[in-house]
């Protein structure tokens, strides 16, 4: 039960982070309010998990390297094609969003493991 509560809290924090990034980053728009951000957070988390499972931990944004940063930007960019009505991102927006999310994640970790 406690584990599920932790997962729910992390998704809520991730959704709030996406809303903040949407306000701060040009070229990154989350539609649908909090519910849209929550769905986007789930899609981005699932895509990140799939990429990490296929390519290994080295591409994880938590590795704090340039490869992790670029991978996070690509995951964010690709997510818009899965949920086009909720997320709109251009390339610059994906890079800025990955950077802002990385900064926020350094303070408030949102890893779902």
Secondary structure, DSSP 8 states (H G I E B T S, - for coil): -HHHHHHHHHHHHHHHHHHHHHHH-TTEEE-SHHHHHHHHHHHHHHHHHHHHHHH-GGGSGGG-SHHHHHHHHHHHHHHHHHSTTTEEE-HHHHHHHHHHHHHHHHHS-----
